């Protein structure tokens, strides 16, 4: 089977059925997407309903909102209050990695006026469930629905069986939105690849969806770019202004929102990407930790088993459908192939592999499984459902092959070959489906991490179990559910007990905080409170918006985000700015006995000198200066240099790096 391609007309061999597949009642002139029979539709709808019910129940049983999920809600609170998309009032910091997720949650919060935690819980769960629906619809179109064929859930069962997939379906993080976008893109790309006639509005809508990739999550840009490249290079449909103008429209429609937002981001925040990418040094490399993170997901659940089994099943179906064809190696043939289902399959599988390599390179994450869920979803898309045809239909197909006349020897041999291949394929697919179902029951009840509240040497933790055990709440969802986390109630009490303001630094005890007071004279209404603590979400959601909440890792604190990375630090937590900087930055008293006893006055004085570094001051002004047009232009021009700027977290060494005069020079030897 080969490709017959001309610039004006594309006929893709993979969209035709082989003789083996055609049965009485099939419309041989239609592609797989058109041949959905009652049986195929019934099994598909039943499979979707079953999968949705299982996933919804499984996710609801493990419902929670992560501390990092609450971080998003702090920004949403500021948006609703009219303070802008910031984490702390008066400091423009993009503390959320997914821009789209922030505004989706904000929109539904504004629309419903419901409690934020319940809004984000409902939106996250809905997006997660829709993701598997889109995945199944797209794969069903890929395989078609000819007579007697059953479309059985397979890859989607692997995904929903994994405990991390159910954990992050309601966590308040963007995981559900990302896979929902992936699933929708997959479905629409398959429709585009199979369409007899591509309509221009549909093509532009698909381009717009693909262009949203970097706003859904920065690394998702890889998927979006690949999809857009396919649309751009494939033969164009009929357009009154010609293919060149249509290609220009594809680029414009895809880029209008992300480019406009990128310009605004660089001028508003002074960075070319979210501050979280700076805090976690997303361009750094920790390959060893990355492979540890990969095995932390694959090993306990033996995830390689269903992936291998479904790979074999997918290849069997592809061979039977004639998808594996040898293309004609010409520019026209390759351009034609780009608008084919097999090209879309290659795109999603390639994206899954490349994103997995990226996750390994950066060291993965500290949350068990979370940063590999999108990759797994991508790899399972082509086998989200698997088509299987019952042998009796194939026997009838073979026996009816010579019905029009007396069957000859060639007809009998052809029928026998079809019968043999049919039963062989049926056996392979049946074993694959049964094996996948059995593995799913095993994985669904597997506990991969049994250390509870103890963080292992790898730095990876079961985040949901960790917070359930530390709060004593089975389903920590509301901000106050985290008040029983160590130090939270003490923080609220100490803020109330110090109306004049101050800097709160956590103590070794869970029952009180060190409070460094503001210098006198204290302004009317107090000097304001600053809380310096790692757990940003629960902290920020249990205090008013006028309380400044910053963290030593730098997710919401630019000074910490631009500090050097700790080589052997815990993944995702490998920056830790000393509190001496914060005493100076918050303007609190820098002398004992008002400062905590463990802090060194000399270090604080050196931090004051280090903060006078012109480059550091320029960085801070980029987020704290009033947003005038001149400030916007300055930030826009210098966004990349700000992103690359780093300081040494040890004040003495930072003084040396910046070429300043140390107030406490070492005596000559």
C-alpha positions in Angstrom: 0.0 0.0 0.0 1.4 3.4 -0.9 0.5 7.1 -0.9 -0.8 8.7 -4.0 -0.4 12.4 -3.5 -0.8 15.5 -5.7 -0.6 19.1 -4.6 -4.3 19.5 -4.9 -5.6 16.2 -3.7 -4.4 13.8 -0.9 -5.4 10.2 -0.7 -3.9 8.6 2.4 -3.7 4.9 2.3 -4.1 4.5 6.1 -7.6 5.9 5.9 -8.7 3.0 3.7 -9.7 -0.4 5.1 -7.8 -3.5 4.1 -9.8 -6.3 2.4 -9.5 -8.2 5.7 -11.4 -5.4 7.5 -14.4 -5.0 5.2 -17.5 -6.8 6.3 -21.1 -6.9 4.9 -22.7 -3.6 5.7 -19.5 -1.6 5.7 -19.4 1.5 3.6 -16.2 0.9 1.7 -16.1 4.4 0.4 -16.0 5.9 3.8 -13.0 6.3 6.1 -12.8 4.8 9.6 -14.3 7.9 11.2 -17.5 7.5 9.2 -18.1 3.8 9.8 -19.5 4.0 13.3 -22.2 1.3 13.7 -24.7 0.9 16.5 -22.5 -1.7 18.2 -19.4 0.5 18.0 -21.2 3.5 19.3 -22.8 1.6 22.1 -19.5 0.2 23.3 -17.8 3.5 23.0 -20.5 5.4 24.9 -20.6 2.7 27.5 -16.8 2.8 27.9 -16.8 6.5 28.3 -19.5 6.4 30.9 -17.7 3.7 32.8 -14.4 5.5 32.7 -15.9 8.8 33.8 -17.7 7.1 36.7 -14.6 5.2 37.8 -12.3 8.3 37.5 -14.8 10.6 39.3 -15.3 8.2 42.1 -11.6 7.5 42.5 -10.7 11.2 42.4 -13.4 12.2 44.8 -12.4 9.5 47.3 -8.9 11.2 47.3 -10.1 14.8 47.1 -7.9 17.5 48.5 -6.2 20.7 47.6 -2.5 20.8 47.8 -0.5 23.6 49.5 0.7 24.6 46.1 -2.9 24.6 44.9 -3.7 27.2 47.5 -0.8 29.4 46.1 -3.0 29.9 43.0 -5.9 31.0 45.1 -3.9 33.8 46.7 -3.3 35.3 43.3 -7.0 34.8 42.5 -7.9 36.6 45.7 -5.8 39.6 44.7 -7.4 39.6 41.2 -10.9 39.6 42.7 -9.9 42.4 45.1 -8.6 44.6 42.3 -4.9 44.3 43.2 -3.9 42.7 39.9 -2.4 39.3 39.2 0.1 39.4 42.1 0.8 37.3 45.1 1.6 40.2 47.4 0.2 43.7 47.1 2.8 46.1 45.8 5.1 43.5 44.3 4.5 42.2 40.8 5.4 38.5 41.0 3.9 35.7 38.8 3.9 33.0 41.4 1.9 30.5 39.3 3.4 28.4 36.5 0.2 28.0 34.5 -1.2 31.4 33.4 -4.3 29.8 31.9 -5.1 28.0 35.1 -4.9 31.2 37.1 -7.4 33.0 34.9 -9.7 30.0 34.5 -10.0 29.7 38.2 -10.5 33.5 38.5 -13.2 33.5 35.8 -15.3 30.7 37.5 -14.7 32.3 40.9 -16.0 35.7 39.6 -18.9 34.0 37.8 -20.1 31.9 40.7 -19.0 34.0 43.7 -18.5 30.7 45.5 -15.8 29.9 48.0 -12.5 29.7 46.1 -11.5 26.3 47.4 -14.7 24.8 46.2 -14.5 26.5 42.8 -11.0 25.2 42.1 -11.9 21.7 43.4 -14.9 21.5 41.0 -13.0 23.0 38.0 -10.0 20.8 38.5 -12.1 17.6 38.7 -14.2 18.6 35.7 -11.2 19.3 33.6 -9.6 16.0 34.6 -12.7 14.0 33.6 -13.2 15.9 30.4 -9.6 15.0 29.5 -10.3 11.3 29.4 -13.5 11.9 27.4 -11.6 13.9 24.8 -8.9 11.2 24.7 -11.4 8.4 24.1 -13.3 10.4 21.4 -10.1 11.1 19.6 -8.8 7.6 19.7 -12.2 6.2 18.7 -12.1 8.4 15.5 -8.5 7.2 14.9 -9.5 3.5 14.9 -13.0 4.0 13.4 -16.1 2.0 14.2 -16.9 -0.6 11.5 -19.4 -3.4 11.8 -19.0 -5.7 14.7 -16.1 -3.8 16.2 -16.0 -3.1 19.9 -14.1 0.0 21.1 -12.8 -1.0 24.6 -11.2 1.4 27.1 -7.6 0.5 27.6 -5.0 3.3 27.9 -7.5 5.5 29.9 -7.8 2.7 32.4 -4.0 2.7 32.9 -4.1 6.5 33.5 -7.0 6.6 36.0 -5.8 3.6 37.9 -2.6 5.4 38.9 -3.0 6.9 42.4 -1.1 10.1 41.4 -3.5 10.7 38.5 -6.4 10.5 40.9 -4.6 12.7 43.5 -3.9 15.5 41.1 -7.4 15.4 39.6 -8.6 17.6 42.5 -5.4 19.1 43.9 -6.0 22.7 42.8 -3.0 22.5 40.5 -3.1 22.8 36.8 -2.6 19.1 36.1 -6.3 18.6 35.0 -6.3 21.6 32.7 -3.1 20.5 31.0 -4.3 17.0 30.2 -7.8 18.4 29.2 -6.0 20.7 26.7 -4.0 17.8 25.4 -7.0 15.6 25.1 -9.0 18.3 23.2 -6.1 19.0 20.9 -5.7 15.3 20.2 -9.4 14.9 19.3 -9.5 17.9 17.1 -6.2 17.0 15.4 -7.5 13.5 14.5 -10.7 15.1 13.1 -8.6 17.5 11.0 -6.4 14.7 9.7 -9.4 12.6 8.6 -11.6 15.4 7.2 -12.5 15.0 3.5 -12.7 18.8 3.3 -11.0 21.1 5.9 -12.9 24.2 6.6 -10.9 27.3 7.2 -12.7 28.4 10.4 -12.2 25.0 11.9 -8.5 25.1 10.9 -8.0 28.5 12.5 -9.8 27.4 15.6 -7.5 24.5 15.9 -4.5 26.8 15.4 -5.8 29.1 18.2 -6.1 26.1 20.6 -2.6 24.9 19.8 -1.2 28.4 20.3 -2.4 28.5 23.9 0.2 25.9 24.8 2.7 28.1 26.6 -0.1 29.7 28.7 -1.4 26.3 29.7 2.1 25.4 30.9 5.4 26.6 29.5 6.8 23.2 28.5 3.6 22.4 26.7 4.8 24.8 24.0 6.6 21.8 22.6 3.3 20.1 21.8 1.7 23.3 20.5 4.6 24.0 18.2 4.6 20.5 16.8 0.9 20.7 16.1 1.2 24.1 14.5 4.1 23.0 12.3 1.9 20.1 11.0 -0.9 22.5 10.1 1.4 25.1 8.6 3.3 22.6 6.4 0.4 20.4 5.3 -1.4 21.3 2.1 -3.9 24.1 2.6 -7.6 23.9 2.0 -9.3 26.1 -0.6 -9.1 29.7 0.4 -10.1 32.7 -1.7 -6.9 34.7 -0.8 -4.5 31.8 -1.4 -2.4 29.4 0.7 0.2 32.0 1.6 -2.4 34.3 3.2 -4.0 31.3 5.0 -0.6 30.3 6.5 -0.1 33.8 7.7 -3.5 33.7 9.3 -2.6 30.4 11.0 0.5 32.0 12.5 -1.4 35.2 13.5 -4.3 33.4 15.1 -2.0 31.0 17.0 0.3 33.7 18.2 -2.0 36.6 19.0 -2.8 35.6 22.6 0.5 34.1 23.7 2.6 36.9 22.1 0.4 39.6 23.5 0.6 38.1 26.9 4.3 37.6 26.6 4.8 41.3 25.9 2.6 42.2 28.8 4.4 39.7 31.1 7.8 41.1 30.3 6.7 44.6 30.9 4.6 43.9 34.0 6.6 41.3 35.8 10.1 42.1 34.3 10.6 38.4 33.3 10.1 36.4 30.1 8.6 33.5 32.0 6.9 32.8 35.4 8.9 33.5 38.5 8.6 29.8 39.4 10.9 29.0 36.5 13.5 31.3 38.0 13.0 29.9 41.5 13.4 26.3 40.3 16.1 27.0 37.7 14.0 25.2 35.0 16.9 25.3 32.6 19.2 23.5 35.0 20.2 19.8 34.7 19.9 17.1 37.4 19.8 13.9 35.3 20.5 11.5 38.2 17.6 12.9 40.3 15.5 12.8 37.1 16.0 9.1 36.6 15.2 8.5 40.3 12.0 10.4 39.8 11.1 8.4 36.8 11.6 5.1 38.5 9.7 6.4 41.6 6.6 6.3 39.3 7.4 3.4 37.0 8.9 1.0 39.6 6.2 0.6 42.4 3.4 0.2 39.9 5.3 -1.8 37.3 4.1 0.7 34.8 6.3 -0.7 32.1 4.0 -3.7 31.9 0.8 -2.0 30.6 2.9 0.4 28.4 4.6 -2.6 26.7 1.4 -4.6 26.4 -0.5 -1.7 24.9 2.4 -0.9 22.5 2.0 -4.4 21.1 -1.8 -4.0 20.9 -1.4 -0.7 19.1 1.0 -2.1 16.6 -1.3 -5.1 15.9 -4.2 -2.8 15.2 -2.1 -0.5 13.1 -0.8 -3.3 11.0 -4.3 -4.7 10.4 -5.6 -1.2 9.5 -2.9 -0.6 7.0 -1.5 2.4 9.0 2.0 1.2 8.7 2.7 2.1 5.1 5.9 3.1 3.3 5.5 6.7 2.2 6.9 8.1 -1.1 9.9 10.1 -0.1 9.1 13.3 -1.8 8.3 16.8 -0.5 4.7 16.5 -1.7 4.3 13.1 -0.2 5.7 14.2 3.2 3.5 17.3 3.2 0.5 15.2 2.5 1.5 12.7 5.2 1.4 15.6 7.7 -2.4 15.6 7.5 -2.9 12.0 8.3 -3.8 10.2 11.5 -0.4 8.4 11.7 1.3 11.9 11.7 -0.8 13.0 14.6 0.1 9.7 16.4 3.8 10.4 15.8 3.3 13.9 17.1 1.8 13.0 20.4 4.1 10.1 21.0 7.2 12.2 20.1 6.0 15.0 22.4 5.5 12.5 25.2 9.0 11.2 24.8 10.6 14.6 24.6 8.7 16.0 27.6 9.7 12.9 29.6 13.4 13.6 28.7 12.9 17.2 29.7 11.4 16.2 33.1 14.3 13.8 33.7 16.8 16.5 32.8 15.5 19.0 35.3 15.3 16.4 38.0 11.6 15.8 38.0 9.8 17.1 41.1 9.3 16.4 44.8 5.7 15.4 44.3 5.3 11.7 43.5 4.4 11.2 39.9 3.0 14.7 39.3 5.5 16.0 36.7 5.1 12.8 34.5 1.3 12.6 34.3 1.1 14.7 31.1 3.8 12.6 29.5 2.0 9.4 30.4 -1.3 10.8 29.1 0.3 11.6 25.8 1.9 8.2 25.4 -1.4 6.5 26.1 -3.5 8.6 23.7 -3.3 6.3 20.6 -4.5 3.3 22.7 -6.9 5.2 25.0 -9.4 2.8 23.5 -8.6 -0.4 21.5 -10.8 -1.8 18.8 -11.5 -5.5 18.9 -13.6 -7.5 16.5 -15.3 -10.8 17.6 -14.1 -13.9 15.7 -17.6 -14.9 14.6 -17.8 -11.8 12.5 -14.5 -12.5 10.9 -15.5 -16.1 10.2 -18.6 -14.9 8.4 -16.6 -12.3 6.5 -14.3 -15.1 5.3 -17.1 -17.5 4.4 -19.0 -14.8 2.5 -15.9 -13.9 0.4 -17.0 -16.0 -2.6 -20.8 -15.7 -2.2 -21.3 -14.1 -5.6 -20.0 -17.3 -7.3 -18.4 -20.6 -6.7 -15.3 -19.9 -4.6 -12.0 -20.9 -6.3 -8.8 -22.2 -4.7 -7.4 -18.6 -4.4 -10.6 -17.4 -2.6 -10.4 -20.3 -0.2 -6.7 -19.6 0.6 -7.5 -15.8 1.0 -10.4 -16.6 3.3 -8.2 -18.9 5.4 -5.5 -16.3 5.7 -8.0 -13.7 6.8 -9.5 -16.2 9.3 -6.1 -17.1 10.7 -4.9 -13.5 11.0 -8.3 -12.4 12.5 -8.1 -15.0 15.3 -4.4 -14.2 15.9 -5.2 -10.5 16.2 -8.2 -11.2 18.4 -6.2 -13.3 20.8 -3.4 -10.7 21.1 -5.9 -7.9 21.7 -8.0 -9.9 24.1 -4.9 -10.8 26.2 -3.8 -7.1 26.1 -7.2 -5.9 27.3 -7.4 -8.5 30.0 -3.9 -7.8 31.1 -4.5 -4.1 31.2 -7.6 -4.5 33.3 -5.8 -6.8 35.7 -2.9 -4.4 36.0 -5.3 -1.5 36.6 -6.8 -3.3 39.6 -3.3 -4.0 41.0 -2.1 -0.4 40.5 -5.3 1.2 41.9 -4.7 -0.4 45.3 -0.9 0.0 45.4 0.7 2.4 47.8 4.0 3.5 46.3 5.4 5.6 49.2 4.8 4.2 52.7 6.9 6.7 54.7 4.0 9.0 55.5 5.3 12.3 56.9 8.9 11.3 56.5 10.6 12.7 53.5 12.9 10.1 51.9 16.5 10.8 50.9 15.3 11.2 47.3 13.3 14.2 48.4 10.1 12.7 46.8 7.0 12.5 48.9 3.4 11.4 48.5 2.1 15.0 48.8 -1.5 14.1 49.6 -0.7 11.6 52.3 1.9 13.9 53.7 -0.6 16.7 54.3 -3.5 14.4 55.4 -1.3 13.0 58.1 0.2 16.4 59.1 -3.2 18.2 59.3 -5.2 15.3 60.7 -7.9 16.0 58.1 -8.9 13.2 55.6 -9.7 15.7 52.9 -7.8 19.0 53.4 -9.6 21.4 51.1 -10.4 24.7 52.8 -7.6 27.0 54.0 -8.6 26.4 57.6 -8.2 22.7 57.2 -4.4 23.5 57.2 -4.5 25.4 60.5 -3.6 22.2 62.3 -0.4 21.9 60.2 2.6 22.7 62.5 2.9 26.4 63.2 -0.2 27.6 61.4 -2.4 28.4 64.4 0.6 29.9 66.1 1.2 32.2 63.1 -2.4 33.5 63.1 -2.3 34.0 66.9 1.1 35.9 66.7 -0.1 38.2 63.9 -3.2 39.1 66.0 -1.0 39.6 69.1 1.3 42.1 67.3 -0.9 44.8 65.8 2.0 47.1 65.2 3.4 44.6 62.6 6.7 42.7 62.4 8.6 40.0 60.6 7.5 36.5 61.5 10.3 33.8 61.4 9.4 30.2 62.3 10.9 28.8 65.4 11.9 25.2 66.2 8.8 25.0 68.3 5.4 24.6 66.6 3.7 26.8 69.2 5.2 30.2 68.5 7.1 32.3 65.9 9.9 34.8 66.4 8.5 38.2 65.8 11.1 40.9 64.8 9.3 44.3 65.5 9.4 47.4 63.3 11.6 50.3 64.5 10.0 53.2 66.3 8.2 55.5 65.7 5.6 53.1 64.4 3.4 54.6 61.8 -0.3 54.9 62.5 -2.1 51.7 61.7 1.1 49.7 62.1 4.1 48.8 59.9 2.5 45.7 58.4 3.3 42.0 58.8 5.7 39.9 56.8 5.6 36.1 57.1 8.7 34.3 55.9 7.9 30.6 55.5 8.3 27.8 53.0 4.6 26.7 52.8 3.2 29.6 50.8 -0.3 28.3 50.1 -1.6 27.5 53.6 0.2 30.5 55.0 -1.1 33.1 52.5 -4.7 31.8 52.5 -5.0 32.0 56.3 -4.0 35.6 56.5 -5.4 38.9 55.1 -4.1 40.2 51.7 -2.3 43.0 53.5 0.0 40.5 55.2 3.1 40.0 53.0 3.9 36.3 52.6 7.3 35.4 51.1 9.3 32.2 51.0 13.0 31.3 51.2 12.8 29.3 48.0 11.6 32.3 46.0 8.3 31.2 44.4 6.8 34.5 45.6 10.0 36.4 46.5 12.2 37.6 43.7 15.2 38.1 46.0 15.2 34.4 47.0 14.3 33.3 43.4 17.5 34.9 42.1 19.8 33.3 44.6 22.2 30.5 43.6 20.9 27.0 43.5 22.1 24.5 46.1 23.8 21.7 44.3 22.6 18.9 46.7 19.4 20.5 47.8 16.0 18.7 47.7 14.5 18.8 44.3 12.1 21.7 44.0 13.4 23.2 47.2 17.0 23.8 46.3 17.1 27.5 47.1 17.1 28.9 50.6 17.8 32.5 51.2 19.0 33.4 54.7 16.6 35.4 56.8 19.2 38.1 57.3 18.2 39.5 53.9 14.6 39.6 54.9 15.2 41.6 58.1 16.8 44.3 55.9 14.2 44.0 53.1 11.3 44.3 55.5 12.8 47.2 57.4 12.6 45.6 60.8 14.9 46.0 63.8 18.3 44.5 63.2 19.6 44.4 66.7 19.4 42.0 69.7 17.3 41.4 71.7 14.6 42.2 69.2 16.0 40.0 66.5 15.8 36.3 67.0 18.7 35.1 69.2 20.2 32.9 66.5 20.7 35.7 64.0 24.1 37.5 63.7 24.0 41.3 63.7 27.2 41.3 61.5 25.5 39.1 58.9 22.5 41.4 58.8 24.7 44.5 58.3 26.5 42.7 55.5 23.1 41.8 53.9 22.2 45.5 54.0 25.4 46.3 52.1 24.9 43.5 49.7 21.4 44.7 48.9 22.8 48.0 47.8 24.3 46.3 44.7 23.0 48.3 41.7 21.9 45.2 39.8 20.0 43.9 42.8 18.3 47.2 43.3 17.3 47.3 39.6 15.9 43.8 39.9 13.8 44.8 43.0 12.6 48.0 41.4 11.4 46.0 38.3 8.7 44.5 40.5 8.1 47.2 43.2 8.2 50.5 41.2 4.8 51.9 40.3 3.9 50.6 36.9 4.3 53.6 34.6 4.9 53.4 30.9 8.6 54.1 31.4 8.8 51.3 33.9 7.0 49.0 31.5 9.4 49.8 28.7 12.4 49.3 31.0 11.2 45.9 32.2 10.4 44.9 28.6 13.9 45.7 27.4 15.7 44.1 30.4 13.4 41.0 31.1 16.0 38.5 29.9 18.9 40.0 31.8 16.7 40.1 35.0 15.9 36.4 34.4 19.6 35.5 34.2 20.7 37.6 37.2 21.8 35.6 40.3 23.1 36.6 43.8 25.1 34.7 46.4 22.9 33.9 49.4 25.8 34.5 51.8 26.0 38.3 52.2 29.8 38.4 52.6 30.3 36.6 49.3 27.6 38.7 47.6 29.5 41.8 48.6 32.6 40.4 46.9 30.7 39.3 43.8 29.2 42.8 43.4 32.5 44.6 44.2 31.2 46.4 47.2 33.1 47.4 50.4 32.6 44.9 53.2 31.7 46.7 56.5 33.6 44.0 58.3 36.7 43.2 56.3 38.9 40.4 57.3 42.1 41.5 59.0 45.3 40.9 56.9 47.1 37.8 57.8 
